[in-house]
Every structure is written in C-alpha cells, then in structure tokens.
Amino acid sequence: MQHKVLIVEASKTSMQLMRSLITQAKLRPICTTSLVEAKHVFSSSAPEEYLCAVVDFNLPDAPNGEAIDFAIESFLPTIVVTDKLDEDTRTTILNKNVVDYIPKENAQVYEYLTRLLNRLDKNKKVGVLVVDESRASRHAMTALLRRQNFITFEAVNAEQGMASLHSNSNIKLAIIDEKMSGMSGLKLISELRKTYSQEDLGIIGISSNTTSGLSALFIKSGATDYLHKPYCHEEFFCRIMQNVERLENIETIRRVANSDYLTGLPNRRYFFTRVTASLKVTPKLQSLAIIDIDHFKKVNDTYGHDCGDYTLKELAKLVAEYFEDFTAARFGGEEFCVYFSNTAPKKVLQIMQGFREAIASKTLTFEKKSFACTVSIGLTHNSKGGINAMLRLADEHLYSAKNGGRNQVVSD
C-alpha cells in the first residue's frame, strides 16, 4: 500500500515543492490549504492510510499552530514547516509532540524532509534500546523515539540491557547512560563490543556528568556517539538519525560486496561466510548441491549474450524462491550452489528434484523468442572432510549427471 502524507500548507510555492519531494519519496501527497480543509479530507479516509502529516505553523485559519494540534490529536506523526525562525516559535513547536520542524527559508533543509519521510517508514522495523536507571529519563527518550516510529525497549541496568539485546534481533541502536548501579555505562559498552561490532550495533553514550574527556572515554570504550544531558530535542533526533543511517549504509555496502551483480543472489564469498558460520554449531546433517544449466553455451550462441543473462536471471529467481530457507548462491558462470543444514537427505533430494522439474517445465521468452531450459544437479550428503570435500563430491556427481544425459539429479 502506498502511504499518504497529509500536507497542510497555504503557500503555493511551498506546497509545490513539498508535493514534489513527497512524490519522489514514493508516497502519495494529500494537499490541503487550511485547517478546515484538512479536517474534512482526513475525516473521509482511514487514519492508517497516512504515514505522517507535514503542517505549516501559520495558516490563515490556524495562525498559532492549531493545525499542528489537530494532526497530533489525530495520531499522525507531525513534521512542522515554518517561515518564523524566532526562539519563541521554535520553543512552542518543540514543546508539542512533533517529529521535527523545518524552516522554510533554508532550501537545503527540504532535503532533510525527504530523509525524515524515508525514516518514518523505515523506523517501523528498527529497534532502539534505552538503558538508564532513571525512569523519567528513559521515558523521555522513548517518547521522543516513538514520535519517529521506532520500536523502543527499556532497561534499568546493564543486565537487563544485555538480555534485551540477546532476545531482540531488531535492536540496531542502544542509548546507554553512564551512571548506573552495578556495571557502569562505560563498562557495559565495553562488554557489548565483545559480541556486537560497530557495524552491527550503534551505541550512543549519554550523561549529565560534566567531567572533561567523558565523551572521549565513551568513544574509546566502543560508543559510536555521545550526547550530553540536558539535550536539545533537535540534536537528539539528528544523532539518532545519523547513527541509524550509518548502520544502513554499512549494510548496503555489505550487500553489494556479498551479492552477484547480475542476478542479485548471494555470491561465492557470501556462501562460504554463511556456511562457515553454520558449521560452528556442528550440524548433524549436511547436504550440498551444485546446479548447472544444460547447454548454456548454445543459448548464448543461438540467442546472444543478452538472452544468456536473461536466462541466468530467470533461473536465479527460482533459486531464490525454492531455497529461501537454505544457503544458496551463484558460484559463477552458469553454476549455482545450495547448502542444506540439518535437513534429512530424502527431503533434500525431493526439493532438488522439484526444482529440476520446475525449470524443465518453464518456458522462457526473450524478445518474442521462446525456448526451454534444463539443469543438471550434483548432490552429496557426505560431510566428511568439510565443505571443500563436499564441493568436490557434488562436482563429481554433476559430471555424472552431464554424462548421463543431463536434466537429472545424481546423488550419493
């Protein structure tokens, strides 16, 4: 479902710019020019259809932020735009439960609006842990985080904090106070870094202590950022956003490094990383299959290399579908590999036969030319000698499948 964004803005210039930005963010702008119109439009649709509202602070029929109050009372995450930059206006806005505010006269800040819109959607899947023994402090931070749609977790001490991290894999960021009974925040961060790298978990240290060099101590202990109490709401939001985006950028780099450029499947490097991790728990049953497209050179020679690439992409879609619960990768050329952990050999053979039949029954069409495709598969359940030995055995069985007429599974 394409989410809607309610815009309440009297200025035609600002409305046009915001409509364009919201559309570029693949959201649907719902444009209104007054509080009365906004109420009417919003009442005619389901609230869950909306991601958020972007509201002007000063409207002809709502000169003092009344439209902001309407949006908040309608349970819409609310972003405020304003051409007033005085301190009183800023304070008034930030005292409301808004996501953030954007000054109109700074065109560059509109780029920030795009980031906010993207974040409000993504944050629904991101967990943030707050570790602070002060209930008031914890609640204040989680309230701010919930404004931006984060999933929040709270802990009063180091023990609870570690337990939350162990049991909630969606936690990507932890905010840890320096002063706690028992294990200090600095010690907790140091302990967490034994398990969670900076590429997997962002940590913001926070403290009201004015001791010189405390921020450096946090960073040296493994924190990725530091925030001093009392903090400004805007700084809090900016630091949260920067830390979460840093982790997402790292994940993007990882995905590119571990993905095959043509098919989007995991590549050979990722395959070995995943299998090595799986072997650490010593699975009782292991199987490995090598899949090779039959007569692939003939496809390239007959229809061209673009058709060959198309064939690989189509086969990769089926590989991703059939083996989503296992470790599958493109090994190179027309070859794919699948690793099974703790799956009965009979079940593995059944899956591979089903995959082979699905390929054989599929008609491929490229530039109005239709053709069929088959695969040969070498499969082994013998894990003696490790993954490299399994690859050699599967390759031998693949060779037998090719020599035996192709379009078949050969297993030990």
C-alpha positions as CSV (number, residue, x, y, z in Angstrom):
1,M,0.0,0.0,0.0
2,Q,1.3,3.4,-0.9
3,H,1.1,5.6,2.2
4,K,-0.4,9.0,2.1
5,V,1.2,12.2,3.6
6,L,-1.2,14.9,4.6
7,I,0.1,18.4,3.7
8,V,-1.5,21.4,5.3
9,E,0.1,24.4,3.6
10,A,-1.2,27.8,2.4
11,S,1.8,28.8,0.3
12,K,1.5,27.6,-3.4
13,T,5.4,27.6,-3.7
14,S,5.9,25.6,-0.6
15,M,3.1,23.2,-1.5
16,Q,4.5,22.6,-4.9
17,L,8.0,21.8,-3.5
18,M,6.6,19.5,-0.8
19,R,4.4,17.7,-3.2
20,S,7.3,17.0,-5.5
21,L,9.6,15.8,-2.6
22,I,6.8,13.5,-1.2
23,T,6.1,12.1,-4.7
24,Q,9.8,11.4,-5.2
25,A,9.8,9.5,-1.9
26,K,7.2,7.2,-3.5
27,L,4.5,8.5,-1.1
28,R,1.1,10.0,-2.1
29,P,0.7,13.7,-1.1
30,I,-2.8,14.8,0.0
31,C,-2.8,18.5,-0.3
32,T,-4.9,20.9,1.8
33,T,-4.5,24.7,2.2
34,S,-6.3,25.2,5.5
35,L,-7.2,23.5,8.8
36,V,-10.8,23.3,7.8
37,E,-10.0,21.6,4.6
38,A,-7.5,19.2,6.3
39,K,-10.2,18.1,8.8
40,H,-12.6,17.4,6.0
41,V,-10.2,15.5,3.9
42,F,-8.8,13.5,6.8
43,S,-12.2,12.5,8.1
44,S,-13.1,10.9,4.7
45,S,-10.3,8.3,4.9
46,A,-8.8,5.7,7.3
47,P,-6.1,7.1,9.6
48,E,-3.9,4.1,9.0
49,E,-3.5,5.1,5.3
50,Y,-1.3,8.0,6.4
51,L,2.4,7.8,7.2
52,C,2.5,11.4,8.6
53,A,1.5,15.0,8.2
54,V,3.5,18.0,7.1
55,V,1.9,21.1,8.6
56,D,2.6,24.8,8.3
57,F,2.8,26.5,11.7
58,N,1.0,29.6,10.5
59,L,-2.2,29.3,8.4
60,P,-5.0,31.8,7.8
61,D,-7.5,29.9,9.9
62,A,-4.9,28.5,12.3
63,P,-2.3,31.2,13.0
64,N,-0.8,29.8,16.2
65,G,-0.2,26.2,15.4
66,E,-3.8,24.9,15.8
67,A,-3.3,22.7,12.7
68,I,-0.3,21.0,14.4
69,D,-2.5,20.2,17.4
70,F,-5.1,18.7,15.1
71,A,-2.6,16.4,13.4
72,I,-1.1,15.3,16.7
73,E,-4.6,14.6,18.2
74,S,-5.3,12.6,15.0
75,F,-2.3,10.4,16.0
76,L,-0.3,11.4,12.9
77,P,3.5,11.8,13.2
78,T,3.8,15.5,12.5
79,I,6.5,17.5,10.8
80,V,6.2,21.2,11.0
81,V,7.3,23.8,8.4
82,T,7.5,27.4,9.3
83,D,8.8,30.7,8.0
84,K,9.1,32.0,11.6
85,L,12.6,31.5,13.0
86,D,12.3,33.3,16.3
87,E,13.1,31.4,19.5
88,D,9.6,31.7,20.9
89,T,8.2,29.9,17.8
90,R,10.9,27.2,17.9
91,T,10.1,26.6,21.6
92,T,6.4,26.5,21.0
93,I,6.8,23.9,18.2
94,L,9.3,21.7,20.1
95,N,7.0,21.7,23.2
96,K,4.4,19.9,21.1
97,N,4.8,16.1,20.3
98,V,6.2,16.8,16.8
99,V,8.6,14.7,14.9
100,D,10.7,17.8,13.9
101,Y,10.3,21.2,12.3
102,I,11.8,22.7,9.1
103,P,12.4,26.4,8.5
104,K,11.1,27.3,5.0
105,E,13.7,29.8,4.1
106,N,16.5,27.3,4.1
107,A,16.1,25.4,0.8
108,Q,18.7,22.8,1.7
109,V,16.7,21.8,4.7
110,Y,13.9,20.5,2.4
111,E,16.4,17.7,1.6
112,Y,16.1,16.9,5.3
113,L,12.3,16.5,4.8
114,T,13.0,13.7,2.3
115,R,15.2,11.9,4.8
116,L,12.6,12.3,7.5
117,L,9.8,10.8,5.3
118,N,12.0,7.8,4.4
119,R,13.0,7.4,8.1
120,L,9.4,7.4,9.4
121,D,8.6,4.4,7.1
122,K,11.9,2.5,7.8
123,N,11.9,3.1,11.5
124,K,8.9,0.9,12.0
125,K,11.3,-2.0,11.7
126,V,14.1,-0.6,13.8
127,G,14.5,-1.3,17.5
128,V,16.2,1.2,19.8
129,L,17.2,0.2,23.4
130,V,17.4,2.8,26.2
131,V,19.5,1.8,29.2
132,D,19.1,4.3,32.1
133,E,18.2,3.7,35.7
134,S,16.1,6.9,35.8
135,R,12.6,6.1,34.9
136,A,11.9,9.8,33.9
137,S,14.9,9.9,31.7
138,R,14.1,6.6,30.0
139,H,10.5,7.6,29.4
140,A,11.5,11.0,28.0
141,M,13.9,9.3,25.4
142,T,11.5,6.6,24.4
143,A,8.7,9.1,23.9
144,L,10.9,11.1,21.5
145,L,11.9,7.8,19.7
146,R,8.2,6.8,19.3
147,R,7.5,10.1,17.6
148,Q,9.7,8.9,14.8
149,N,8.1,5.4,14.7
150,F,11.0,3.5,16.3
151,I,10.3,0.3,18.2
152,T,11.5,1.0,21.7
153,F,12.9,-1.1,24.5
154,E,13.9,0.0,28.0
155,A,16.3,-1.4,30.6
156,V,17.2,-0.1,34.1
157,N,20.6,-1.7,34.3
158,A,23.3,-3.5,32.4
159,E,21.9,-6.9,33.0
160,Q,18.5,-6.0,31.6
161,G,20.1,-4.2,28.7
162,M,22.2,-7.3,27.6
163,A,19.1,-9.5,28.0
164,S,17.1,-7.2,25.7
165,L,19.8,-7.3,23.1
166,H,20.1,-11.1,23.2
167,S,16.3,-11.6,22.8
168,N,15.5,-8.8,20.2
169,S,17.4,-9.0,17.0
170,N,15.8,-5.9,15.6
171,I,17.6,-3.6,18.0
172,K,20.1,-1.7,15.9
173,L,20.9,1.2,18.3
174,A,21.4,1.4,22.1
175,I,21.4,4.6,24.2
176,I,23.4,3.9,27.4
177,D,23.6,6.2,30.4
178,E,27.0,6.5,32.1
179,K,25.7,6.3,35.7
180,M,24.1,3.1,36.7
181,S,24.0,0.9,39.8
182,G,26.3,-2.1,39.4
183,M,28.0,-2.1,36.0
184,S,28.6,1.4,34.7
185,G,27.6,2.5,31.2
186,L,31.2,2.6,30.1
187,K,31.8,-1.0,31.3
188,L,28.6,-2.1,29.7
189,I,29.6,-0.7,26.3
190,S,33.0,-2.4,26.6
191,E,31.3,-5.7,27.3
192,L,28.8,-5.3,24.5
193,R,31.6,-4.7,22.0
194,K,32.9,-8.2,22.7
195,T,29.8,-9.5,21.0
196,Y,28.4,-6.7,18.8
197,S,30.7,-4.9,16.3
198,Q,30.2,-1.2,15.4
199,E,28.9,-2.4,12.1
200,D,26.1,-4.3,13.7
201,L,25.1,-2.1,16.7
202,G,25.2,1.6,17.1
203,I,25.8,2.9,20.7
204,I,25.2,6.4,21.9
205,G,26.7,7.2,25.3
206,I,24.7,9.7,27.4
207,S,25.5,11.5,30.7
208,S,24.8,14.6,32.7
209,N,28.3,14.4,34.1
210,T,30.5,17.4,33.0
211,T,33.8,15.6,33.6
212,S,36.3,16.7,31.0
213,G,37.1,13.9,28.4
214,L,34.0,11.8,29.2
215,S,32.9,11.9,25.6
216,A,36.3,10.6,24.6
217,L,36.1,7.8,27.2
218,F,32.7,6.7,25.7
219,I,34.2,6.6,22.2
220,K,37.3,4.7,23.3
221,S,35.1,2.2,25.1
222,G,33.2,1.4,21.9
223,A,30.4,4.0,21.6
224,T,29.8,5.4,18.2
225,D,28.4,8.8,19.5
226,Y,27.9,10.8,22.7
227,L,25.1,13.0,23.9
228,H,25.1,15.3,27.0
229,K,22.1,15.8,29.3
230,P,20.1,18.0,29.1
231,Y,20.0,17.7,25.4
232,C,18.1,19.6,22.7
233,H,15.3,17.6,21.0
234,E,16.7,18.5,17.6
235,E,20.2,17.3,18.4
236,F,18.7,14.1,19.9
237,F,16.8,13.4,16.6
238,C,19.8,14.3,14.4
239,R,22.2,12.0,16.3
240,I,19.7,9.1,16.3
241,M,19.1,9.6,12.5
242,Q,22.8,9.7,11.7
243,N,23.6,6.6,13.7
244,V,20.8,4.5,12.2
245,E,21.7,5.7,8.7
246,R,25.3,4.9,9.2
247,L,24.3,1.3,10.0
248,E,22.1,1.1,6.9
249,N,24.9,2.4,4.7
250,I,27.2,-0.3,6.1
251,E,24.5,-2.9,5.4
252,T,24.2,-1.6,1.8
253,I,28.0,-1.9,1.3
254,R,27.9,-5.4,2.8
255,R,25.0,-6.4,0.5
256,V,26.8,-5.1,-2.6
257,A,30.0,-6.9,-1.6
258,N,28.2,-10.2,-1.0
259,S,25.8,-10.1,-3.9
260,D,26.2,-11.3,-7.5
261,Y,25.9,-8.2,-9.7
262,L,23.8,-9.8,-12.4
263,T,21.3,-12.0,-10.6
264,G,21.2,-10.3,-7.1
265,L,21.7,-13.7,-5.5
266,P,24.4,-14.1,-2.8
267,N,27.8,-14.6,-4.3
268,R,30.5,-17.2,-3.7
269,R,32.1,-15.1,-1.0
270,Y,28.9,-14.8,1.0
271,F,28.2,-18.5,0.5
272,F,31.4,-19.6,2.3
273,T,30.9,-17.0,5.0
274,R,27.4,-18.3,5.8
275,V,28.4,-22.0,5.6
276,T,31.4,-21.4,7.9
277,A,29.1,-19.7,10.4
278,S,26.7,-22.7,10.2
279,L,29.5,-25.2,10.8
280,K,30.3,-23.6,14.2
281,V,27.2,-25.3,15.7
282,T,28.2,-28.6,14.2
283,P,25.0,-29.6,12.3
284,K,24.2,-33.3,12.4
285,L,23.1,-33.4,8.8
286,Q,24.6,-31.6,5.8
287,S,23.9,-31.7,2.1
288,L,25.3,-29.7,-0.8
289,A,24.1,-29.4,-4.4
290,I,25.7,-27.9,-7.5
291,I,23.3,-26.8,-10.2
292,D,24.5,-26.2,-13.8
293,I,22.4,-25.0,-16.8
294,D,22.5,-27.5,-19.6
295,H,23.8,-26.4,-23.0
296,F,24.2,-22.8,-21.8
297,K,26.8,-22.0,-24.4
298,K,24.2,-23.0,-27.1
299,V,21.8,-20.4,-25.6
300,N,24.4,-17.7,-25.9
301,D,25.4,-18.8,-29.4
302,T,21.9,-19.0,-30.6
303,Y,20.2,-16.1,-29.0
304,G,23.0,-13.9,-27.9
305,H,24.6,-13.0,-24.6
306,D,21.7,-10.7,-23.5
307,C,19.5,-13.7,-23.7
308,G,22.1,-15.7,-21.7
309,D,21.9,-13.0,-19.0
310,Y,18.1,-13.1,-19.1
311,T,18.2,-16.9,-18.6
312,L,20.5,-16.6,-15.6
313,K,18.3,-14.0,-14.0
314,E,15.2,-16.2,-14.5
315,L,16.9,-19.2,-13.1
316,A,18.1,-17.1,-10.1
317,K,14.5,-16.1,-9.3
318,L,13.6,-19.8,-8.9
319,V,16.7,-20.5,-6.9
320,A,15.8,-17.6,-4.5
321,E,12.2,-19.0,-4.3
322,Y,13.0,-22.7,-3.8
323,F,15.9,-22.3,-1.4
324,E,14.9,-19.2,0.7
325,D,15.2,-21.3,3.9
326,F,18.7,-22.5,2.9
327,T,22.0,-21.1,1.8
328,A,22.1,-20.6,-2.0
329,A,24.4,-18.6,-4.2
330,R,25.6,-18.1,-7.7
331,F,29.0,-19.6,-7.9
332,G,29.9,-18.1,-11.3
333,G,29.1,-18.6,-14.9
334,E,26.0,-20.8,-15.2
335,E,26.6,-22.6,-11.9
336,F,24.7,-22.2,-8.6
337,C,25.3,-23.9,-5.2
338,V,22.9,-24.7,-2.3
339,Y,23.9,-25.8,1.2
340,F,21.5,-27.6,3.5
341,S,21.9,-27.9,7.3
342,N,20.0,-30.3,9.5
343,T,17.7,-31.4,6.7
344,A,17.0,-35.1,6.0
345,P,18.7,-36.4,2.8
346,K,15.4,-37.7,1.5
347,K,13.9,-34.3,1.9
348,V,16.8,-32.6,0.2
349,L,16.6,-34.9,-2.8
350,Q,12.9,-34.2,-3.0
351,I,13.5,-30.5,-3.1
352,M,16.2,-30.8,-5.7
353,Q,14.0,-33.0,-7.9
354,G,11.1,-30.5,-7.6
355,F,13.5,-27.6,-8.6
356,R,14.8,-29.5,-11.6
357,E,11.2,-30.3,-12.7
358,A,10.1,-26.6,-12.3
359,I,13.0,-25.5,-14.5
360,A,12.2,-28.1,-17.2
361,S,8.6,-27.2,-17.3
362,K,9.2,-23.4,-17.6
363,T,9.0,-21.7,-20.9
364,L,11.4,-18.7,-21.3
365,T,10.6,-15.9,-23.6
366,F,13.2,-13.3,-24.8
367,E,12.5,-10.7,-27.4
368,K,9.5,-12.8,-28.7
369,K,11.5,-15.9,-28.9
370,S,10.5,-18.9,-26.7
371,F,12.8,-21.6,-25.5
372,A,13.2,-24.3,-22.8
373,C,15.9,-24.8,-20.3
374,T,17.0,-27.7,-18.2
375,V,19.6,-28.2,-15.4
376,S,21.9,-30.9,-14.2
377,I,22.4,-31.3,-10.5
378,G,25.2,-33.0,-8.4
379,L,24.2,-33.7,-4.8
380,T,26.1,-35.0,-1.8
381,H,25.1,-35.8,1.8
382,N,28.6,-36.8,2.8
383,S,30.1,-34.1,5.0
384,K,33.3,-35.9,5.9
385,G,36.3,-33.7,5.1
386,G,34.4,-30.4,5.4
387,I,32.8,-28.0,2.8
388,N,35.6,-28.3,0.3
389,A,35.3,-32.1,0.2
390,M,31.5,-31.8,-0.2
391,L,32.1,-29.4,-3.2
392,R,34.4,-31.9,-4.9
393,L,31.9,-34.8,-4.4
394,A,29.0,-32.7,-5.6
395,D,31.0,-31.7,-8.7
396,E,31.8,-35.3,-9.4
397,H,28.1,-36.1,-9.3
398,L,27.3,-33.2,-11.5
399,Y,29.8,-34.5,-14.1
400,S,28.0,-37.9,-13.9
401,A,24.6,-36.1,-14.5
402,K,26.0,-34.4,-17.6
403,N,27.5,-37.6,-19.0
404,G,24.3,-39.4,-18.2
405,G,22.1,-37.3,-20.4
406,R,21.6,-34.1,-18.4
407,N,18.3,-32.8,-16.9
408,Q,18.8,-35.1,-13.8
409,V,19.9,-35.2,-10.2
410,V,22.8,-37.5,-9.3
411,S,23.3,-38.1,-5.6
412,D,25.4,-40.4,-3.4
